[in-house]
Amino acid sequence: MRQLAAGLLLTLAAATGRAETLRIATFNTELSRDGPGLLLRDIKRGTDPQAAAVADVIAAVQPDVLALQGIDWDYGGRALAALAGRLADKGLSFPYRVSLQPNAGLPPPAPLDLDGDGRVGGPRDNQGYGRFRGQGGIALLSRLPVSHEGIRDFSALLWRDLPDALLPQHPDGRPFPSPEAQAVQRLSSTGHWLVPVDLPDGRRLNVMTFHAAPPVFDGPEDRNGRRNHDEIRLWQLLLDGRLGPVPEAPFVIAGDANLDPAKGEGRKQAIRSLLADPRLQDPQPQSPQGTATVDWQGIGQMRVDYVLPSAGLTVAGSGIAWPDAPDAAAAAASRHRLVWVDLLLD
């Protein structure tokens, strides 16, 4: 087991050597601010305690490929570059970065009431929740080269175009909130990406990442619950070949599904089906808190963040960066915990 800084406590499923493994991780950093440019400001100043804690958690775990959620996007990728710079100062270099425009805060082509509250122009009337364009986006950091020409971005897929989409309806069967809204509503609340990473042996690992909508904050039509269900189901449809070419193995799904297979609200069949898919394997990373990956005040601990390798890969270890003290970096960084899985390359 590696010695970890900043009061982190990780439980290894198996002891591994760095030379023969690839560590894949996902982390909802909750590095989102109230306005554009504020995250960049906070990271560059070097005095923001949350940004410092996020960097400490990542530097302690030392992933090779890291899927990030809850990080504000900007056109130049400057906030992500600033975070990578902070990590480089700690001896962890991520020379390869992916930062595509998310659906978070992206307005529809014309002003529409997308959430059905009878008003236009609110943060939930964007393609994904956001008070400004890019608030709470996703990103990917990698020590290994990224094949940018091979990236597949499914974020523009309309919800109604997903096969067997579970679209919300009014009690009388009319589209909710309106036919006009469903004609432009994208499925991804943040984004769905497939990012090929070049492995040292010449193969490519397809990293599939996303951040699904929370299945709450809606009404009896269950708009968000249905959307969360379909955002998770997208990956199985992709593997079925119903959304274009089937991704070649090896691959891994790494992201925040915002759904626990047993606890809380939401349509559980979506995540249960994904976890049981024979084309994937669930290492079930553990910490002293079990498999929980988030601690929501007033709600409790749940498993909502996942790293799911393809069935043919060998899992050498896994863990969850859970704080072992109230003032540990993992406690100050985010309500979510970084989740990692080690894969054997040979």
N, C-alpha and C positions, 0 to 999 in steps of 0.2 A: 504494500500500500504506500502511495506517495505521501510525503509529509505535506500538509496543506497549510497555507497561510490564512490569516484573517479569521481564525476561529471556525473554519468550515469542518464539518464532519462528513466524510464520504464512506460508504460501505461498498467494498469491492465484491463483485460476484466471483472474480478470479484474479489472482495476481498475474500481471503481464509485464513484458519488457517493452519499452517504447519503440525499440528498433523494429519490432515485428507486428505492431498494431497500429490501427488508425482510430483515433478517438473522434466520434461524431457527437455533437451536443446541440441542444436546443435551449433557449433561454428567453422568456418573456421579461425583458428588463424593466418594463414600465417607464422607459426613458422618454416620456412624452411631456411636453410643456404646453402652456396656454396660448402660445402664439408662434408664428414662424420665426426661425432664427434664434429662439431662446435656448434651445438645446445646444446648438453650436456655441453660443455664448457661455453657457454653463460649463461645458466640457473644456473649452479653451482657457477659461479663467483658472481652472484647476482647484477651485475652492468649494465646488458643489459636493456635499457629502454623499448624495445618492450616486452621482456619476462616478465618484471615487470608489464607492462600494461595489458598483457593477464591475468596474475594471479589476478590483481585487478578486472578486469571485471568479471571473474568467481567467485571470492570470494564475490563480491557484489550481484550477482544474486543467488548464493547458490543452484545450481541444485542438484538433487539427482542422476540423471543419465545424463552423458554428452558425446555426440558424438563429437569427434574432427576431424577436417580435417586440412591439410596443416602442419602437424607436422612430422618431420623427424623420420623415423624408424631406430632402430638399433637392433642387434640380442638379446641383453640382456634386451631390453626395458628400458635402463638406462635413456634416455632423458625423457621418459614419467614418470618414477619414480621420476626423479629430479623435474619435474613440479608438481607432486603430493606432493612432499616434500615442495615445496614453498607454495602450497595451505594449507597444514597442518599447516605451520607456521602462516597462517592467520586464523586458526581455522576451516578450511574446510577439512574434512578427506575423502579421497577416497581410502579405503583399497583394493578395487577390480578393477583390470585393465585388459584390453584386448589390445594386441599389436601384431597382426599377420603380417607376411611379406606381403607388398603390391606389386602390379604389377608395381608401380612407380619405374623406374630405373632398372627393372628386365630385363636382356637381354634374347633374344630368345635362343632356344637350340643351334643354329648355327648363325653366323652373317648373317643378312638379311637386305635389305632395306624395312623397314616396313611402312615408310611414303611416299614412292614414289618420293623422291627428287633426286634419282640417286646415292646416297651415302650410305655408311654403317658405323655404329658406332656412329651416332649422338644420342643425348638424345631422339629424337622421334623415334629412331629405337629400343627402348626398349618396353616391353609390355605396359608400360605407361610412359609418359614423365618423365625423370629424368636424371640428369647428374651423379648421383651415385645411387646405390641400396638403395631404401627406401626414397629417397628425396620426401618430401611432402606427407607422408602417412596419414593413418587414425588411430584412436585409440578410446577407450571407457574407461571412468572413472565412477565408480559407488560406492555409499554409501551402496548399497544393494548387497548381494551375487550374484555372477555370476555363472551359471551352465556351466562350461567350457566343460563338456562332451557333452552338447547339442548344442554347437556352430556349425553353418553351414556356411562354407566359400565357396562362389560361384566364387571366384576370378580366379580359374583355368579354368572356363568354356570358351571354344573356342567360338569366336564370331559366326563362321559359324554354331555352334551347337545350338544356340538360335533359338527356333521355329520362322519361318518367319523372319529371320534376314535380316536387311536392309543393306546388304553388298555393299560397293562401287564398281563401275565398270568403266572401260575405255569406251569411246564413242562407241566402236565396241562391247561392251558387255563382254570383257575379265575381269577377276577379277583384281581389283586394290589393290595394285600395281602389284601383281603377284599371281599365284596359290600357290606358295611356301610360300609366306607371309601369305596368308589367312589360310593355313594349320596349322599355329602355333599361329596366332594372337588371344590373349585372348580378351574377351569382356570388362572386367573391366579395366578402365584406372588406377584405384587405388585399389578398392576392393568393394565387396558386402558381408556383413556379416549379419547373424541372430544370435543375442546374447540373450539367455534366462536369465532374471534377476528374482531372487526369491523375491516375494512380502511378506510383513509381514503377510498377511492372508493365506499364503500357496500357493497361485496361482503363476503362472509365467507370466511375461510380456516379450514378444518376441520383442526385439529392433532390427530393421532392418536399417542398416546404410550403407552409400556409399558416394563417391565423384565422380561425373561424369565428363567426359572430357568437356572442353569448346567447343562449336559448331563452332569454328572459327580456324584460323591458318592452313587452308588447301587450296585446289584448287577447280576447278569446279566439281570434283568427290564427294565433300562434305563428305570426309572421317570422319572428326571430328563431323560434324553435324549429320551424320547417326549413329555414335557410341554413341553420347550423347543421341540420340533418343532411341536407344536400351538399353542403360544402365538404363534409366528411366523406360522403358517398362518391364524390367526384373521383377520388383516387382509385376506387375499385372499378369504376366505369372506364377510367384510363387504362387500367390493367386488363380490362375486358376487350380493349380495342374499339370502344364506342366513342372515343374522343380523339381519334387519330391513331398514329402508329403506337403500338405497345412499347413502353420503355424497355430497353434491354437490361437484363441483370448484369452485374449487381446493382441494386438500388436501395435506397433507404428513405423512409418518410420521417421527417423531423419537423415538429411544429406544435402549435397550441390549438387543440381541437375544442377547447372550452366545454368539454363534456366528460363527465366521469361515467364509467360503465355501470355504476350502481347507485351513486348518491346524487342528490339534487334534482333540479328540473331538467327537462330536455327529453328528446326522443332517443332513448338509450340504444335502440336497435342499430343506429348508425355506427356508433363506436364499437359496440359488441361485434357487429359483423366485420368491421375492419380488423379488430384484434384477432378474430377467429379465422381470417382469410388464410388458406394454406399457402399462398404465395408470399406471405409475410411471417415473421416471427416476433413474438413479444418477449423481450428479455426480462420484463417486469423489474426495472431497477428499484433498489431498496435504499432506505435510510432508516435511522431509528424510529421514524414516523411511519414506517411501512412504505407503501407505494405512492403516498400523497405527494403532489408536486406544487401545491398552492395552499396558502392559509388565508382564507377570506374572513375578515372580522365579521362576526354575527352569523356566518354561514358555516364555517369550519374548514377542515382540511379535505381536499379532494385530489384526485388524479386527473389532470386535464392536459398535461404536456407529455409528448410521446416521441421516442426514437424507435422506429420499427424497421429493422433491416429485412432485406429479401431473404427468402427461405434458404438459399444456397450459401449464405455467408456464415462464417464461424464467429460466434460471439465469445470473446475472451473475458469480458468483465463489463460491469455497468454500475451506475450509482446516481445518487441525487445529492446535490450540494445543499444540505439542510443545516441551518445554524445550530451550534451547540451552546450558544449563549445569547441573551437578548441583545447584546451590543456587537454581535458578530457581523461581518460584512454581508453575509447572505440575508440577514434580517433587515439590514438597512437598505439593501439594493432594491428589493422588489418583494411583493407578496408571493411571487412565483419563485421556484427553485430551478437552478440549472440542472438539466438531466443529461447524462452522457452514457454512451455505449462504446466499448472497445471492440474493434473488428480485426480479426487476423487477416493479413494481406496474402498469405500463401495458402 
